[in-house]
Amino acid sequence: MSVLPPVRKDRIITKLPQCPTKGAALHTKDAFHPKVKTACQEHRTGTVGFKISKVIVVGDVAVGKTCLINRFCKDTFDKNYKATIGVDFEMERFEVLGVPFSLQLWDTAGQERFKCIASTYYRGAQAVIIVFDVNDVGSLYHARQWLEDAMKENDPSSVLLFLVGTKKDLSSPAMFSQIEQDAIKLSEEIRAEYWAVSALSGEGVKEFFFRVASLTFEANVLAELEKSGPRRIGDVVITGINSNSSNLYATSQKKQSNCCH
């Protein structure tokens, strides 16, 4: 029996969510990779259904990291600011193309005195969310340093990057337009996908985390297929998980179903 909680009905993803700002979308495709869709249809996703992928959320103090996570995970907004001490995390369960998938969202402290504590939790991240306040240009300029700190503990070639502007509801159209231009430019330079959201109103929050979950899931499945794909030794081709009977999640589900009859 799985120790992971069931997937909520509002966490089911059947198609790739799109980034609202096309010019800021690092991944511009309209759908999941064909190999990923086929693997899900044929139950060839290996251990992906059992894995928990780590996502770290970094950024200056008071930019809204905790509020962003709480709006998605708990659908709440607490206007009384409380600084995160060290780290905290939430786990969210999704179903992507029929396959269960789990994300651990690590909320890290932005205060300098907690930076050393928080940085010890950066390692092993599959996605990094760099948060800045669209009303504070300084927090955007500091995004590079947060990225540099996170990449000290991770392989840049295997981490998805997202640059997220918060508190959009507090910004005037003119101010927002200017800082968004700077944010899109920075996102292109650091190879991150840019989003602007409001934790207060909830604008863009669910769509953003669905996008993170979907792209992380896709990366996991592709990595699993590559790792377990056919290997040629001499004239003999050895196959890995690429057979219909190899999906561990499907096998587990079948065993659980049989034992209930």
C-alpha positions in Angstrom: 0.0 0.0 0.0 1.3 3.4 -0.9 2.2 5.8 1.9 1.6 8.8 -0.3 -1.7 10.6 0.0 -4.3 10.4 -2.8 -4.4 13.0 -5.6 -7.0 15.7 -5.2 -9.5 16.1 -8.1 -8.2 19.7 -8.7 -4.6 18.5 -9.1 -5.2 16.4 -12.3 -3.3 17.6 -15.4 -4.3 16.3 -18.8 -2.5 18.8 -21.0 0.6 21.0 -20.8 -0.4 24.3 -19.2 0.8 27.3 -21.2 2.9 30.3 -20.1 0.8 33.5 -20.4 3.7 35.5 -21.6 4.8 33.8 -24.8 8.0 35.8 -25.2 9.0 34.7 -21.7 8.3 31.0 -22.1 11.5 29.0 -22.1 9.6 26.0 -23.3 7.4 27.2 -26.2 5.9 23.8 -27.2 2.1 23.5 -27.0 2.0 19.9 -25.7 3.9 17.3 -23.8 6.8 15.6 -25.7 5.4 12.8 -27.9 7.7 10.3 -26.1 6.2 11.3 -22.8 2.6 10.9 -24.0 3.4 7.5 -25.5 5.1 6.3 -22.3 2.2 7.3 -20.2 -0.3 5.7 -22.5 1.7 2.5 -22.6 2.5 2.5 -18.8 6.3 2.9 -19.4 7.1 5.6 -16.8 9.1 3.4 -14.6 9.5 4.7 -11.0 8.3 8.3 -11.8 4.9 7.6 -10.0 6.8 6.8 -6.8 9.4 9.6 -6.8 9.1 12.9 -5.0 10.7 15.8 -6.9 12.2 18.7 -5.0 11.5 22.3 -5.9 13.2 25.1 -4.0 11.8 28.6 -3.7 14.4 31.3 -3.2 14.4 35.1 -3.1 14.8 38.2 -1.0 13.1 38.6 2.3 9.4 39.7 2.2 9.0 39.2 -1.6 6.1 36.8 -0.9 7.6 33.3 -1.2 5.5 31.8 1.7 2.4 33.6 0.5 2.9 32.2 -3.0 3.2 28.6 -1.7 0.3 29.0 0.7 -2.0 30.4 -1.9 -1.5 27.3 -4.0 -1.3 24.6 -1.4 -3.8 25.9 1.1 -5.7 28.5 -0.9 -5.1 31.0 1.8 -3.5 34.4 2.1 -2.1 35.8 5.4 -1.5 39.5 5.2 0.4 39.4 8.5 4.0 38.9 7.4 6.0 36.3 9.3 9.6 35.6 8.2 10.4 32.0 7.4 13.1 30.7 9.8 15.5 28.4 8.0 13.2 26.3 5.7 9.7 24.9 5.5 8.1 22.7 2.9 4.8 21.5 1.5 4.1 18.4 -0.5 1.7 18.4 -3.4 0.4 15.4 -5.3 -0.6 15.6 -8.9 -1.8 13.3 -11.6 -0.2 14.1 -14.9 -1.3 12.2 -18.0 -2.8 9.5 -15.7 0.4 9.1 -13.7 0.7 10.2 -10.0 3.5 12.7 -9.4 4.7 14.4 -6.2 6.4 17.8 -5.7 8.1 18.9 -2.5 8.0 22.7 -2.4 10.8 24.0 -0.2 10.2 27.5 1.2 13.6 29.0 2.1 14.4 32.0 4.3 15.4 35.2 2.6 17.1 36.8 5.6 20.9 36.9 5.5 21.3 35.3 8.9 19.3 32.2 7.8 21.0 31.9 4.4 23.6 29.3 5.5 20.8 27.1 7.0 18.6 27.4 3.9 21.4 26.7 1.4 22.0 23.3 2.9 18.6 22.3 1.6 19.3 23.4 -2.0 20.9 20.2 -3.1 19.0 17.8 -5.3 16.5 20.3 -6.6 14.9 19.5 -10.0 13.4 23.0 -10.2 14.4 26.4 -8.8 11.8 29.2 -8.4 13.4 32.6 -8.0 10.9 35.0 -6.5 11.0 38.8 -6.7 8.6 41.6 -5.9 7.4 43.5 -9.0 7.3 46.7 -6.8 10.9 46.3 -5.7 13.5 46.5 -8.5 16.2 45.6 -6.0 14.7 42.2 -5.4 14.9 41.5 -9.2 18.5 42.6 -9.4 19.3 40.1 -6.6 17.8 37.2 -8.5 21.2 36.5 -10.1 22.8 36.0 -6.7 20.0 33.7 -5.6 20.5 31.6 -8.7 24.2 31.4 -8.2 23.7 30.2 -4.6 21.2 27.6 -5.7 23.5 26.3 -8.6 26.4 25.8 -6.2 24.5 22.7 -5.0 23.0 21.5 -8.2 23.8 20.6 -11.8 22.6 23.6 -14.0 22.0 21.3 -17.0 19.4 19.3 -15.1 17.5 22.0 -13.2 14.4 23.9 -14.5 14.5 27.6 -13.7 11.5 29.9 -13.1 11.6 33.7 -12.4 8.4 34.7 -10.7 7.3 38.3 -10.0 4.8 38.5 -7.1 2.5 41.2 -5.7 1.3 42.1 -9.2 -2.0 43.4 -7.7 0.0 46.2 -5.9 1.7 47.5 -9.0 0.5 50.3 -11.3 0.4 49.5 -15.0 3.3 51.8 -15.9 5.5 50.4 -13.1 4.6 46.8 -13.9 5.3 47.3 -17.6 8.8 48.6 -16.9 9.9 46.0 -14.4 8.4 43.2 -16.6 10.6 44.2 -19.5 13.6 44.0 -17.2 12.4 40.7 -15.8 11.9 39.1 -19.3 15.4 40.3 -20.3 16.9 38.7 -17.2 14.9 35.5 -17.7 16.3 35.1 -21.2 19.8 35.7 -19.9 19.6 33.1 -17.2 17.5 30.6 -19.2 14.5 30.8 -16.9 10.8 31.0 -17.6 9.2 34.2 -16.4 5.8 34.5 -14.7 4.0 37.3 -12.9 1.4 36.4 -10.2 -0.6 37.7 -7.2 -0.8 35.6 -4.1 -3.5 38.0 -2.8 -5.9 37.5 -5.6 -4.6 34.1 -6.7 -4.0 35.4 -10.3 -1.7 33.0 -12.1 -0.8 31.0 -9.1 -2.5 27.7 -9.9 -1.5 27.9 -13.5 2.1 28.5 -12.6 2.5 25.6 -10.2 0.7 23.3 -12.7 3.3 24.4 -15.3 6.1 23.6 -12.8 4.6 20.2 -12.1 4.1 19.4 -15.8 7.6 20.4 -16.9 9.2 18.6 -14.0 7.2 15.5 -14.7 8.1 15.6 -18.4 11.8 15.9 -17.5 11.5 13.0 -15.1 9.8 10.7 -17.7 12.3 11.6 -20.4 15.2 10.9 -18.0 13.7 7.6 -17.1 13.3 6.6 -20.7 16.8 7.6 -21.6 18.3 5.8 -18.6 16.4 2.6 -19.2 16.3 2.7 -23.0 17.9 0.1 -25.3 21.6 -0.4 -24.9 23.8 -2.2 -27.4 26.6 -4.5 -26.2 28.3 -6.0 -29.2 25.5 -7.2 -31.4 23.0 -7.7 -28.6 20.4 -5.1 -27.8 19.4 -5.0 -24.1 16.2 -3.2 -23.3 15.4 -1.5 -20.0 11.9 -0.4 -18.9 10.6 0.0 -22.4 8.1 -2.8 -22.2 4.4 -2.7 -21.4 4.9 -4.7 -18.2 7.6 -2.5 -16.8 5.7 0.3 -15.1 6.2 -0.2 -11.4 3.3 2.0 -10.5 0.9 0.1 -12.8 2.1 -3.2 -11.4 1.7 -2.0 -7.8 -1.8 -0.8 -8.5 -2.7 -4.2 -10.0 -1.4 -6.0 -7.0 -3.4 -3.7 -4.7 -6.5 -4.3 -6.8 -6.1 -8.1 -6.7 -5.7 -8.3 -3.0 -9.0 -6.5 -2.4 -11.1 -9.1 -4.2 
